[in-house]
């Protein structure tokens, strides 16, 4: 039997909204979180991460930031500056992504 978290994870959809400078996640079609950045001179400054309180405590922010960093890495065009406290913490927990930092 699947847990509620497993069911939520199955319905998560991640998207890059380049025009808005944001990565977003929806869960079951409901907006659940956003990681915003400002791009200048080839550096994406991730300055804000937010998860809707109803989805808090489920690891949504971590999966959202991982999606964003995997996307940045795959594109190979930017470096990252972490000015959002959550993103700073995330990089501290994931040293395998340190090559992305400016």
C-alpha positions in Angstrom: 0.0 0.0 0.0 1.4 3.4 -1.0 1.8 6.1 1.6 0.4 9.6 1.1 3.9 10.9 0.3 4.3 8.2 -2.4 1.0 9.3 -4.0 2.0 12.9 -3.9 5.4 12.2 -5.4 3.8 10.4 -8.3 1.7 13.5 -9.2 4.5 16.0 -8.8 5.2 18.0 -12.0 8.2 20.3 -12.3 8.6 23.0 -14.8 11.1 25.8 -15.7 9.4 29.1 -16.3 12.3 30.8 -18.0 10.3 33.9 -18.8 9.6 34.4 -15.1 13.0 33.3 -13.8 11.5 30.5 -11.8 11.2 26.8 -11.4 7.9 25.5 -10.1 6.3 22.3 -8.8 2.7 21.4 -8.9 1.2 18.5 -6.9 -2.0 17.0 -8.2 -2.3 20.1 -10.4 -2.1 22.5 -7.5 0.8 25.0 -7.3 3.0 23.7 -4.5 6.3 25.6 -4.7 8.6 27.9 -6.5 12.4 28.5 -6.7 13.0 32.0 -8.1 16.3 33.3 -9.7 17.7 36.3 -11.4 20.0 35.6 -14.4 22.8 38.0 -15.2 26.1 37.5 -16.9 25.7 33.7 -17.0 25.0 33.4 -13.3 21.6 32.4 -11.9 21.2 33.9 -8.5 18.6 31.7 -6.7 17.2 34.2 -4.2 13.9 32.8 -3.1 12.4 29.3 -2.5 8.9 28.9 -1.2 6.6 25.9 -0.6 2.9 26.3 0.0 2.3 25.5 3.7 -0.2 22.7 2.9 2.8 20.9 1.2 5.4 21.7 3.8 7.4 19.1 5.6 7.3 16.6 2.7 10.7 17.3 1.1 9.1 19.3 -1.8 11.6 22.2 -1.6 14.5 19.7 -1.8 13.1 18.0 -4.9 12.3 21.3 -6.5 15.9 22.6 -6.0 17.3 19.3 -7.2 15.2 19.6 -10.4 16.4 23.1 -10.9 20.1 22.2 -10.4 19.8 19.1 -12.6 18.3 21.4 -15.3 21.0 24.0 -14.9 23.7 21.3 -15.1 22.1 19.7 -18.2 21.9 23.0 -20.1 25.5 23.7 -19.2 25.1 27.5 -19.8 25.0 29.0 -16.2 26.7 28.9 -12.9 24.6 29.4 -9.7 24.8 31.8 -6.8 22.8 30.7 -3.8 21.5 33.8 -1.9 18.3 32.1 -0.7 19.0 30.5 2.7 17.3 27.3 1.8 19.4 26.9 -1.4 22.5 27.6 0.6 21.5 24.9 3.0 20.6 22.5 0.1 24.1 23.0 -1.4 25.6 22.2 2.0 23.7 18.9 2.0 24.6 18.1 -1.6 28.3 18.7 -2.2 28.1 16.7 -5.5 26.5 19.8 -7.0 29.3 22.2 -5.9 30.6 22.4 -9.4 27.6 24.6 -10.3 28.4 27.3 -7.8 29.9 30.6 -9.2 
